Amino acid sequence: MDDQGFTVWFTGLSGSGKSTLAALLRENLSARGNACEVLDSGRIRQEINRSLGFTREEIEANLKRIAYDCKLLNRNGVIAIVAAVSPYRDMRDAIRRDVGRLIEVYCRCPLEILVKRDQAGLFERAQRGEIAHVAGVNAPYEEPFKPEVFINSDTDTPEQGVTRIVSTLEILGYLPKHRSAEYTAGEEEIIKARLQDLGYI
């Protein structure tokens, strides 16, 4: 263990629970005495990157800026927690190489569930052709091949998801093991086996 920070990068379609999980993870890690910052791609676009649209090049520019912020935070011992659709696999892989100490969390949820959840009507409007560049409808979303954490956000509760993330961080050595871990030895072995299969440990 050292005092260097790391990045937790949530990816998944709009409405799949990324921001909810990011906020809960921040609460959990802050309660353990860690310095954390949540970087929500949607909010960053509104506040800083308003000039960027949703072409592949503009998405890449937005994500590169977020990744740069992650590196600065990590260098100063701060955990960066990112919530971003980040639809292209090669961009996520490039960010992983650039940031270094990063784990990827894939929030997967069937599109039909997302449509039902979507109070703003984003997906229905995209399906009708009223708006463009909605990942999973009229723009691509490429699923991760090897995320360290995989969450089915239509069946897993946010609390279950955060517990799995924290356990993974502990197993990978990014966090010291907590005295009151909320997972069982059996659950830890399942996570270890998965990380070994993926080549992360």
C-alpha positions as CSV (number, residue, x, y, z in Angstrom):
1,M,0.0,0.0,0.0
2,D,1.1,3.6,-0.6
3,D,-0.4,7.0,-0.6
4,Q,-0.8,7.2,-4.4
5,G,-4.3,7.7,-5.7
6,F,-6.1,5.7,-8.2
7,T,-9.1,6.0,-10.6
8,V,-12.4,4.1,-10.6
9,W,-14.0,4.5,-14.1
10,F,-17.7,3.7,-14.4
11,T,-18.9,3.0,-18.0
12,G,-22.3,2.0,-19.3
13,L,-25.3,3.4,-21.1
14,S,-27.2,6.5,-19.8
15,G,-29.4,5.6,-16.9
16,S,-27.4,2.4,-16.0
17,G,-26.6,3.7,-12.5
18,K,-23.1,5.1,-13.0
19,S,-23.7,8.4,-11.1
20,T,-25.6,6.7,-8.3
21,L,-22.8,4.2,-7.8
22,A,-20.1,6.9,-8.0
23,A,-21.8,8.9,-5.3
24,L,-22.2,5.9,-3.0
25,L,-18.6,4.8,-3.6
26,R,-17.4,8.3,-2.7
27,E,-19.4,8.2,0.6
28,N,-18.0,4.8,1.4
29,L,-14.4,5.7,0.6
30,S,-14.6,9.1,2.3
31,A,-15.9,7.4,5.5
32,R,-12.8,5.3,5.5
33,G,-10.6,8.5,5.5
34,N,-9.8,8.6,1.8
35,A,-9.7,11.9,-0.2
36,C,-12.1,11.4,-3.2
37,E,-13.5,13.4,-6.1
38,V,-16.3,12.4,-8.4
39,L,-15.9,13.5,-12.0
40,D,-19.3,13.2,-13.7
41,S,-19.0,13.5,-17.5
42,G,-22.4,15.1,-17.9
43,R,-21.8,17.8,-15.4
44,I,-18.3,18.5,-16.7
45,R,-19.8,18.9,-20.2
46,Q,-22.3,21.4,-18.8
47,E,-19.8,23.4,-16.7
48,I,-16.6,23.3,-18.7
49,N,-16.9,21.5,-22.1
50,R,-20.1,23.0,-23.4
51,S,-18.5,23.6,-26.8
52,L,-18.0,19.8,-27.4
53,G,-20.7,17.8,-29.2
54,F,-21.0,14.1,-29.5
55,T,-19.0,13.1,-32.6
56,R,-16.4,10.5,-31.9
57,E,-13.6,13.1,-31.9
58,E,-15.5,15.4,-29.4
59,I,-16.3,12.4,-27.1
60,E,-12.6,11.6,-27.2
61,A,-11.6,15.2,-26.4
62,N,-14.0,15.2,-23.4
63,L,-12.7,11.9,-22.0
64,K,-9.0,12.9,-22.5
65,R,-9.6,16.0,-20.4
66,I,-11.3,13.9,-17.7
67,A,-8.4,11.4,-17.8
68,Y,-5.9,14.3,-17.4
69,D,-7.8,15.5,-14.3
70,C,-7.7,11.9,-12.9
71,K,-3.9,11.8,-13.3
72,L,-3.5,15.1,-11.4
73,L,-5.8,13.9,-8.6
74,N,-4.1,10.5,-8.3
75,R,-0.7,12.1,-8.3
76,N,-1.7,14.1,-5.2
77,G,-3.2,11.1,-3.4
78,V,-6.8,11.7,-4.3
79,I,-9.1,8.9,-5.6
80,A,-10.8,9.9,-8.8
81,I,-14.3,8.4,-9.4
82,V,-15.5,8.9,-13.0
83,A,-19.0,8.4,-14.3
84,A,-18.9,8.5,-18.1
85,V,-20.7,6.6,-20.8
86,S,-17.4,6.4,-22.7
87,P,-18.8,4.3,-25.5
88,Y,-15.7,3.4,-27.4
89,R,-13.5,0.5,-26.2
90,D,-10.3,1.7,-27.7
91,M,-10.7,5.1,-26.0
92,R,-11.3,3.4,-22.6
93,D,-8.2,1.2,-23.2
94,A,-6.1,4.3,-24.1
95,I,-7.3,6.0,-20.9
96,R,-6.4,2.9,-18.8
97,R,-2.8,3.0,-20.3
98,D,-2.5,6.7,-19.7
99,V,-3.9,6.9,-16.2
100,G,-2.2,3.7,-15.0
101,R,-3.8,2.9,-11.7
102,L,-7.4,2.5,-12.9
103,I,-10.1,-0.1,-12.5
104,E,-13.0,-0.3,-14.9
105,V,-16.6,-0.8,-13.6
106,Y,-19.1,-1.8,-16.2
107,C,-22.7,-1.0,-15.3
108,R,-24.8,-3.2,-17.7
109,C,-28.6,-2.9,-18.0
110,P,-30.9,-4.1,-20.8
111,L,-32.1,-1.3,-23.0
112,E,-35.8,-2.1,-22.4
113,I,-35.2,-1.5,-18.6
114,L,-33.4,1.8,-19.3
115,V,-36.3,2.9,-21.5
116,K,-38.8,2.2,-18.6
117,R,-36.6,4.1,-16.1
118,D,-36.0,7.1,-18.4
119,Q,-38.3,9.8,-17.1
120,A,-36.7,12.4,-19.4
121,G,-37.6,10.2,-22.5
122,L,-34.1,10.3,-23.9
123,F,-34.2,6.8,-25.3
124,E,-37.7,7.1,-26.8
125,R,-36.8,10.3,-28.5
126,A,-33.7,8.7,-29.9
127,Q,-35.7,5.7,-31.1
128,R,-38.1,8.1,-32.9
129,G,-35.2,9.9,-34.5
130,E,-35.8,13.2,-32.7
131,I,-32.3,13.3,-31.2
132,A,-29.0,11.8,-32.3
133,H,-25.9,10.4,-30.7
134,V,-27.6,8.4,-27.9
135,A,-25.3,5.5,-27.2
136,G,-27.1,2.1,-27.5
137,V,-29.8,3.5,-29.8
138,N,-28.5,5.6,-32.7
139,A,-24.8,5.7,-31.7
140,P,-22.5,2.8,-30.7
141,Y,-21.7,1.5,-27.3
142,E,-18.9,-1.1,-27.2
143,E,-19.1,-3.3,-24.1
144,P,-15.8,-3.8,-22.1
145,F,-14.1,-7.1,-22.6
146,K,-12.3,-7.2,-19.2
147,P,-13.8,-4.8,-16.6
148,E,-12.5,-5.5,-13.1
149,V,-16.0,-5.1,-11.8
150,F,-19.2,-6.1,-13.6
151,I,-22.5,-4.9,-12.3
152,N,-25.9,-5.9,-13.5
153,S,-27.7,-2.7,-12.5
154,D,-31.1,-4.1,-13.3
155,T,-30.7,-6.8,-10.6
156,D,-27.9,-5.7,-8.3
157,T,-28.6,-3.0,-5.7
158,P,-26.3,0.0,-5.6
159,E,-25.1,-1.2,-2.2
160,Q,-24.2,-4.6,-3.6
161,G,-22.4,-2.9,-6.4
162,V,-20.3,-0.7,-4.1
163,T,-19.5,-3.6,-1.8
164,R,-18.2,-5.5,-4.9
165,I,-16.1,-2.5,-6.0
166,V,-14.6,-2.0,-2.6
167,S,-13.8,-5.7,-2.2
168,T,-12.0,-5.6,-5.6
169,L,-10.0,-2.6,-4.7
170,E,-8.9,-4.3,-1.5
171,I,-7.9,-7.5,-3.3
172,L,-6.0,-5.5,-5.9
173,G,-4.1,-3.7,-3.1
174,Y,-5.5,-0.2,-3.8
175,L,-7.2,-0.1,-0.4
176,P,-6.2,-1.7,2.9
177,K,-8.7,-4.4,4.0
178,H,-11.3,-2.9,6.3
179,R,-12.0,-4.5,9.7
180,S,-15.8,-4.7,9.0
181,A,-15.8,-5.9,5.4
182,E,-19.4,-6.4,4.2
183,Y,-18.6,-9.4,2.1
184,T,-18.0,-13.0,3.0
185,A,-14.9,-15.1,2.5
186,G,-16.7,-17.0,-0.2
187,E,-17.6,-13.8,-2.1
188,E,-14.0,-12.7,-1.8
189,E,-12.8,-16.0,-3.4
190,I,-15.3,-15.5,-6.3
191,I,-13.9,-12.0,-6.9
192,K,-10.3,-13.2,-6.7
193,A,-11.0,-16.1,-9.1
194,R,-12.5,-13.7,-11.6
195,L,-9.6,-11.2,-11.4
196,Q,-7.1,-14.1,-11.8
197,D,-9.0,-15.3,-14.9
198,L,-8.8,-11.8,-16.3
199,G,-5.1,-11.5,-15.6
200,Y,-5.3,-8.7,-13.1
201,I,-3.8,-10.7,-10.2
